[in-house]
Amino acid sequence: MRCAYYDSGVCRSCTLIETPHEAQIADKQAHLAGLIADAVRERADGIDWLEPLVSPEQGFRTKAKMVVGGTSDAPTIGILDAEGRGVDLRECPLYPKPLAASFPVLADFIHVARLEPYDVPARRGELKHVIVTLAPDGSLMARLVMRSTEGLARIRKHLPWLLERLPALAVVTVNVLPEHKAVLEGEREIVLTERASLAMAMGDVVLHLRPQSFFQTNTAVARELYAQVAGWVDDAAPAAVWDLYCGVGGFALHCVAPGRTVVGVEISEQAIESARLSVEELAVAGRTGVDDAAFVAADATAWALAQELVPDVVIVNPPRRGIGPELAAWLERFDVGTVVYSSCNAVTLARDLEAMPSLRPVRGRLLDMFPHTSHYEALVLLQRG
């Protein structure tokens, strides 16, 4: 893939873009297999490594986290340079056309609503980021991350202008981030549209993405990720499944089946509300087994350690830090027959597997979630004994 921004030195975020995509995949597979082999040693014998799931090289990112710079008359939407000034990346080839088409309209809206981009070196201004998500049906969610609510009245006043020019825009919010620090968003979210969530159709399951809920940035690979996990769970034929760190319920909802109880646990109450809405919709649609699906807003580790009954299958999909020693020790100690581990950080995945010697990795798969970078998603199926 060629990128004018990279070739000109304007943006070097895609650190592997000069490496052929096939070589990127091969290197990542070797990295993953090597980490797992070092962690589990003799248990690595006989791991069935499935063919890597390969993403398109461009147009795959369905979530754009764009820094706003420049001025309200000439805003930039992209990244910051070494001096903290805005660099415009509206034509970045990583974004699909329906998502990229929103950038110039949002830039015009910044001008129309007189929103002053935040000047990082001077620590003044208001608009810090624009976060845009594209749903499979083409609808969009746009979040304006502001230093304060100073511009809220103007945003509300000119919102009809924005919605008329960007009819795919289904959800618009203002997120308030008053602190000067290197984070993407603040805690307060103000929804400005009638809809408060984006419907993400993933096969037979529709997930509902609220503004602060986590969702993978590569929707096509995420769809295959859910299907892969559901297939492995079905092969185990469990009566009870836990989905820890369940987010908006992607894995849990894909594992719903007659005669099977499924519990999803996630610390984000917004995410749990979204998962419960999906359950309601599946029930209305007549999906069998959905009445035995439940979602709990709680810390995954604390909740698991407090339970008396042990399920047949546990799915874990932790953040980059991994599941940690407490949950790994619990999984090692109790008689969970099957664990499916979905990881965005193979280093912490390997560390956690080393702490669970009674669970043997039998299958694995690399998912090319982030082409042109060293990051990837990994799936490992573990069985006891």
N, C-alpha and C positions, 0 to 999 in steps of 0.2 A: 504494500500500500504506500502511495506517495502522499505527503502532506506538505503544503506550501508553508505552513507555520513552522514545522520542524525544519524544513530545508533552509529557511531564512534565519533560523535561530531564535525566532520569536517565542516559541514554546517547545520545551523538551520533555514534556510530561510523559510521552510514550517512549520510554527509554529503550525499548527493544524494536522500534519500528524498522530499523535497518536490518534486523535479523529476519530471514524468511519465516513465514508463519509456521510452516511445518517444523522448522528447526526450533522455534519457540516451544511448540508443543512437546517435541522430543526432549528438550532440556528440562521442561517442567515435570514431565513424567519421570525422568531419571532422578530429579531432585526429590520428588514425592516418594518414589519407591525406595530410594536410598535412606531417607529419613525414617521411613516405617521399618525397613530392615534393621537399621541400627537400634531402633527402639525396642523391637519385639524379638530380635535375634532368631532363635530357632523357630519361633512361631511364625516367621515370615515365609517358611517353606510352604509352598502350596497355595499362596495367595493368587486368586484368579483376577488378574488385572484386565478389566474390560477396556475396549477401545476408547480412547479419550473422546469426550463430546466436544466438538470443535465449533466455535462461534464464527459467524461472518467476521471479516476483518474490519469492516466499517459499518456505520449505521446501526450499531448494536446497543449503544447506551440509551436507555429510555428514561434516565433521570439525569438532568443537568444541574450541577451545583456551580453557578456562575458568580464570580466576584464582579461587583459593579464599581467602576471607576470613572474618571473623567469629570465632566460637569453635567448639569441638567440639560444644557443645550446640546452637548455632544458626549453622551455617556458611552462608556465602553462596557461590554459584557463578555467576561472571560476570566482572566487571571490577573495577578499583580506581578510586575517585574521586580528586579532586585532592589530597586529604590522604593517599592511600595506603590508604584503608579499603575493605573489600569492598562491592560493589554486586551484588545478586542479579539475574540475568537468565535465570532458568530458563524463562520463557515467551517468550523471544525468537522472533519469527515466522520468522527465517531458517532455523531447524532443522526438519527433518521430524519428524513425530510419534514415530516409533520411537526417534529419537535424543533428542528432548526428554524422552521418558518415562523415560530413564535418569537424568536429573539429580536428581529427588527421591529415588530409591533410593540413588544415590551419596552424597547429602547425609546420608541416614539411616546409611549405612555409616560415614561420617566420625564420626558420633556413637557408633555401636556399637563401633568399633575405637579410640575415644578418640584420634583423630588431631588434633593441635593445628594449626590453620591458621597459616601463616606471617604474622607481623605485620611488614609492610614498614617502617613508620616505626621500630618498636622493634627490628627485626632479631632477632626471636625466633620460635620456633615451628617447625613441621616441614613441613606439607603446603602446597606452593606452587601447583601447578596440577593440574587434572584434564583430560586430553586424551582425547576419545572419538571414535571413528571408526565410521561405519555402512557396512556392506557392502551390495551390491545384494540379497543374499538375506535381509537383516534381522539378520544377526549383528553383534556389536559387539566393539570392542577398547577397553579402558579402561586408561590409563596414569596412575599416581599419581606426580607429580613431588615428591620429598621432599628436605628439606635433608640428611638422613642416613638411616641404616638403623635408627634408634632405634625406629621403630614397625613394623618389618618382621615381628617375631614376632606382634604383634597382628593385623596384616593377614592373615598366613597363618592364624592361629587363626580369624578371623571370615570368611575367604573363602568357606567353604561357605554361610554365611548370605547373602552377596551373590549367589552363583551361583544359589541357590534362588529368590531374589526377582527376579533379573534373568536368566532362563534364556537370553536371546539373547546373553549375554556369553560370547564364545568365547576371548578373549585378555585376560589381566590382567597388568600388569607394574608394577614400581616402578622409576622412574628417579631417579637420585641427582644432585642439583644442590646442592653445598655452598656455592658462592659466592653472595654477595649482588650480583647484577648482572641487568640487564634482558635475560635470555635465557630461552627457553622450557624448555629441557631440558639435562641434563648428559650426559656420555659413557657412564656406567655404566647398564646396563639389566638388571633382574632379572625374568625371566619366571616367573610363579607358576602358570600353567596348563599343561596338557598341550600345547595348541596354542600356537605361537609366531608365527603369521602369520594374517592375515585374507585370505580368498579374495575377490577382487574380480572378479566375472564381467563381462567387457566384450565382449558378443557371443560369438563363438566362442573367445575367448581368456580364460583365467582368470589374472589377475595376483595375485601373493602379496605382501601388504603386511606387512612386518615393522615393529616398533615405531618404528625411527628412519629408515625409508625415506620418501622424499617421494612424495606422491600429491596430485593436484588435489583441492581442497575441494568442487568441484562435479562430482559423478560423471556426471550426465546430459550435461553439456557435454563432459566429458573423453571420454566414449564417442564422441561425434560428432567430436571432435578427432582421435582415433585413426583413425576411419573416413575422414575427409577426407584425412589425410596418406597413408594406405594407397592411396586412390584416385589421388592425384597420383603416387605412386611407381609404381603399376601402369601409369599412362599413359606413364611414361618407359621402361618395359620394361627395367629394368637387370639386369645379370648379377651386380652386386655393390653392396651397400648398407652404409653405416656409419651407426649411430645413436649420435651423441656426446652425452654427458650423458643416458644412456638411462634412468636411474632403475631401476625394476623391470622395464624392458623393454617398455613399452607400445607405442611406435612400432615397434621392431624386430620384435616378435612379430606385430604386425598386418601386417607387410610380408613375412613368410615366404611363399615360393612355390617351386614346382618349378623347378630350374635356376638358382636365385638364392642366392648366399651373403649372409648377413646377419651383421654383427658389431655388438654393442652394447658401449659403453664407458662406465663409470661409476666414480667414485672410491670410492663406498661399497661395501664388501665385502658388507654385509647385502643391499643392493639386488641385487647380482650373484647372490648365492645364491638370492634370490627368482626372478630371471629364469631361472636354470638349472632351478629346480624347475618352472616353467611349461613349459620346453622338454621336460623329462621327461614331463610329463603330456600334452603335445601329441603326443609320440612314441607313447605308449601308446594314445592315441586314434586313431592312424593318420594324423595330419596330414602330408601330403606336403610335402617341402622342409624340414621342421624339422631334419633331420639336418645341414643346412648352416647352422644358426644357432649362433653362439658368442657368449659374453659374457666380457668382460675387466674386471677391477678395476684401474683405472689412471686417472691424470689424462688427461682427454680431449685436451687440447692436446699434452702431451708424447707421448702414444701416437701421435697422428696424425702428428706431425712425425718420428717414428722409423720410419714405415712406408715400404717401397720401392714397393709397388703402390698405385695410385690407384683408388678405386671409381668407379662411374658416378653414384651418388647419395650425397650426404651429408645426413643429417638432424641438425640441431642444436636442442637444447632447453635452453639454458643458464639459470643463475640470473639474477637481476635485473641483474647486472653485465654481461651479454652475453658474447659469445665472446672478446672481447679482441683486441688488435692482432696477436698472434702467429698465432692460428688464422685470423683474417681474412686475414692476409697469405699464409698457406699455401693457403687456398681460392682466393685471387686468383691465386696463382702457378702452381698445378698444374691439370691439365686435368680437373677435376671438371665434368661436363656439367650436373648438376642439383643444386641445394641447396634443401632445405626448411627454413625457419627458423621455429621455434615460439618465441614470445617472450611473457614476462609484463611486459616493460618496453619500450614502443615507443621511448623515448628512446635506449636503448642499441642497440636494433634498428636504428634509423636511423643511428646512428654506425657500426655494423658494416657496414651496406650501403654507406655512403659510402667505406669502406675496400676495397670489392670492386667496382671499376668495370667489370670484365669480366663480371660476373654481373648480368643484367638481370631485374628483377622483372616477372613476367608475370601472376601471379595473387595475390590477397590476400583474406583474410577476417578479419573481426573476430568474436571469440567472447566473448559476454557472460558471462564466468566469475564476475564479482563485481558483481552488480546493486547499485545505490544507493551505489556508490563510484566514484571516478575511475579505478579499476584495470580492466584488461581483458586478455584474451589475444589475440595476433595471429598469424596464419599468413601467410607469404609464400613463394611458389614462385619460385625464381631459376633462370634458364637462361643458359648461357654464350653470348656473342655478341650 
